[in-house]
Structures are given as structure tokens and as C-alpha cells.
Amino acid sequence: MDRAFCSMLIAAMTLTAAILPGQTAAAQDTDDPPPRYDPHEEDRQVVSWTLIGGGALFLLGGFAAGLRVDDLQAQIDDQKLEDPDDEDQLNTLRDKRNTLSNLRLVGYIGGVGLAIGGATMIIIQAVSDDTESTLSLSPWWTEDTGGVIFEGRF
């Protein structure tokens, strides 16, 4: 071989070894893939915290409706029936009480459901950062009945 060619080859190998010292050994030692960036992670956290906040608002609304139900029940208990108009007023108060009682129940159930859903999403995100999650919602019906199937993998 030509002496100039050999010296260029040695210089190139030395330069490569100087620029990338030990890279091949380091690459063989680590089996971990680079961390995966999920652009939707912040969006899922916003949804989770929004569910928790909505749950708190539902609970607060249920509590407020419950206070009003107690007030209406006290008015109903204090009502004296002296003429037929009082009967209509009493029925109106009972209707309002029943409506607010239903709203109280919806507020409590909805609030707890939303808060548990948001907390579950936060816990699932913390536990399964490296798994892919999927959700599906599919309707089904027969001649007599129907419904919706909700499936998810987290």
C-alpha cells in the first residue's frame, strides 16, 4: 500500500475515535429506549382536573339544593290549612321541595362520579405512562332493547 494512503487511513480512524470516544460501548450497555414524548399528556391532565372541578361544583350545587329542601320542608311543616287556597300553596311547596330534592340527589351523584372519574384518570396516567390507552364507545340494539358499550384499555 501507498504510505500516504495508510497515513490518511490511520488519521481518519484516530479522528473518528477522538470524536466518538466509547459511543459504541455505551450504546451496547444501555437497552433503555429514549423517553417518549406524549404531546397529549397535558391535555389529559387538564381533562382530569376539569372533571374533579366539575365534580366539586356538582357537590356544591347538591349541597345548596339540600339546604333549600330543608327550608321548604320547614315551611311545609309550619303551613296551616285554613282555606282551599292554602292547599294549592302547600302543593306548590311540595312540588318545589321534590324538584330540589331530585336536584340534590343528581348533584351528589354527579359530583362524586365526576370527582372519582377525574381522580381515576390521574392515577391511571401516573401508573401507566408507558402503555397506550384506547377507548371505544359502540352502540348496540336488538328488537326489544338497546344500549351503549363502553370499553377502555389504560
TIVEXLUM-907695 format. One record per residue (C-alpha): x, z, y; residue in three letters. Coordinates in pm, whole numbers, padded with zeros to 5 digits. Each point is the difference from the previous one (the first is absolute). Example, Ala and Ser with C-alpha at 12.3 -4.5 7.8 and 13.67 -1.06 7.14 Angstrom:
# residues 2
     c1     c3     c2   r
  01230  00780 -00450 ALA
  00137 -00066  00344 SER
//
This chain:
# residues 154
     c1     c3     c2   r
  00000  00000  00000 MET
  00093 -00050  00353 ASP
  00146  00306  00165 ARG
 -00211 -00041  00315 ALA
 -00320 -00024 -00207 PHE
  00088  00318 -00192 CYS
  00073  00191  00319 SER
 -00332 -00115  00151 MET
 -00186  00107 -00314 LEU
  00168  00343  00005 ILE
 -00076  00038  00372 ALA
 -00367 -00087 -00056 ALA
 -00031  00250 -00285 MET
  00170  00270  00206 THR
 -00228 -00072  00297 LEU
 -00308  00016 -00219 THR
  00113  00329 -00152 ALA
  00069  00141  00348 ALA
 -00341 -00102  00140 ILE
 -00206  00116 -00299 LEU
  00188  00299 -00142 PRO
 -00171  00136 -00308 GLY
 -00331 -00174  00058 GLN
 -00035 -00122 -00354 THR
  00073  00347 -00139 ALA
 -00255  00159  00236 ALA
 -00261 -00261 -00089 ALA
  00050  00071 -00370 GLN
 -00029  00378  00049 ASP
 -00340 -00002  00172 THR
 -00312 -00116 -00179 ASP
 -00238  00101  00279 ASP
 -00172 -00286  00182 PRO
  00004  00007  00377 PRO
 -00285  00201  00152 PRO
 -00320 -00201  00032 ARG
 -00155 -00025  00345 TYR
 -00376  00015 -00001 ASP
 -00141 -00133  00329 PRO
 -00344  00145 -00079 HIS
  00114  00358 -00059 GLU
 -00080  00103  00356 GLU
 -00341 -00169 -00026 ASP
 -00088  00199 -00312 ARG
  00102  00323  00170 GLN
 -00217 -00084  00299 VAL
 -00295 -00060 -00233 VAL
  00066  00327 -00183 SER
  00014  00207  00317 TRP
 -00301 -00184  00141 THR
 -00199  00097 -00310 LEU
  00104  00363  00041 ILE
 -00094 -00006  00369 GLY
 -00334 -00163 -00079 GLY
 -00062  00264 -00263 GLY
  00065  00271  00255 ALA
 -00248 -00161  00240 LEU
 -00264 -00024 -00274 PHE
  00053  00367 -00084 LEU
 -00028  00093  00366 LEU
 -00323 -00202  00029 GLY
 -00138  00167 -00313 GLY
  00085  00340  00142 PHE
 -00170 -00083  00333 ALA
 -00309 -00127 -00181 ALA
 -00003  00321 -00206 GLY
 -00002  00210  00317 LEU
 -00296 -00199  00131 ARG
 -00182  00038 -00335 VAL
  00035  00377  00024 ASP
 -00135 -00008  00356 ASP
 -00300 -00213 -00100 LEU
 -00072  00228 -00298 GLN
 -00006  00300  00234 ALA
 -00247 -00186  00224 GLN
 -00218 -00084 -00301 ILE
  00004  00363 -00115 ASP
 -00098  00122  00348 ASP
 -00279 -00259  00041 GLN
 -00350  00147  00005 LYS
 -00292 -00222 -00097 LEU
 -00278  00061  00249 GLU
 -00139 -00348  00054 ASP
  00020 -00341 -00179 PRO
  00260 -00131  00246 ASP
  00237  00270 -00122 ASP
 -00028 -00147 -00352 GLU
  00120 -00340  00127 ASP
  00286  00162  00187 GLN
  00093  00199 -00311 LEU
  00002 -00318 -00211 ASN
  00221 -00170  00260 THR
  00246  00291 -00015 LEU
  00001 -00014 -00381 ARG
  00070 -00374  00006 ASP
  00289  00049  00241 LYS
  00134  00283 -00215 ARG
 -00017 -00212 -00316 ASN
  00168 -00296  00169 THR
  00282  00214  00135 LEU
  00035  00173 -00336 SER
  00054 -00340 -00162 ASN
  00253 -00093  00270 LEU
  00179  00329 -00061 ARG
  00026 -00079 -00370 LEU
  00125 -00353  00069 VAL
  00255  00138  00247 GLY
  00135  00251 -00250 TYR
  00013 -00239 -00295 ILE
  00135 -00291  00206 GLY
  00258  00219  00173 GLY
  00133  00150 -00319 VAL
  00001 -00342 -00170 GLY
  00190 -00169  00282 LEU
  00250  00285  00032 ALA
  00066  00007 -00375 ILE
  00035 -00380 -00003 GLY
  00253  00005  00284 GLY
  00199  00285 -00155 ALA
 -00001 -00178 -00335 THR
  00135 -00316  00162 MET
  00282  00197  00162 ILE
  00089  00171 -00328 ILE
 -00012 -00326 -00195 ILE
  00222 -00172  00257 GLN
  00254  00280 -00023 ALA
  00003  00003 -00380 VAL
  00000 -00373 -00072 SER
  00215 -00165  00263 ASP
  00162 -00234 -00252 ASP
 -00315 -00121 -00179 THR
 -00231 -00270  00117 GLU
 -00357  00104  00068 SER
 -00306 -00219 -00044 THR
 -00365  00049  00073 LEU
 -00294 -00209 -00112 SER
 -00369  00016  00070 LEU
 -00228 -00213 -00214 SER
 -00380 -00017 -00012 PRO
 -00193 -00012 -00326 TRP
 -00365 -00033 -00079 TRP
 -00239 -00050 -00284 THR
 -00367 -00079 -00008 GLU
 -00093  00366  00051 ASP
  00281  00153  00200 THR
  00319 -00069  00192 GLY
  00293  00171  00157 GLY
  00356 -00018  00120 VAL
  00314  00071 -00203 ILE
  00290  00145  00195 PHE
  00339 -00011 -00172 GLU
  00340  00096  00127 GLY
  00357  00045 -00109 ARG
  00222  00216  00213 PHE
//
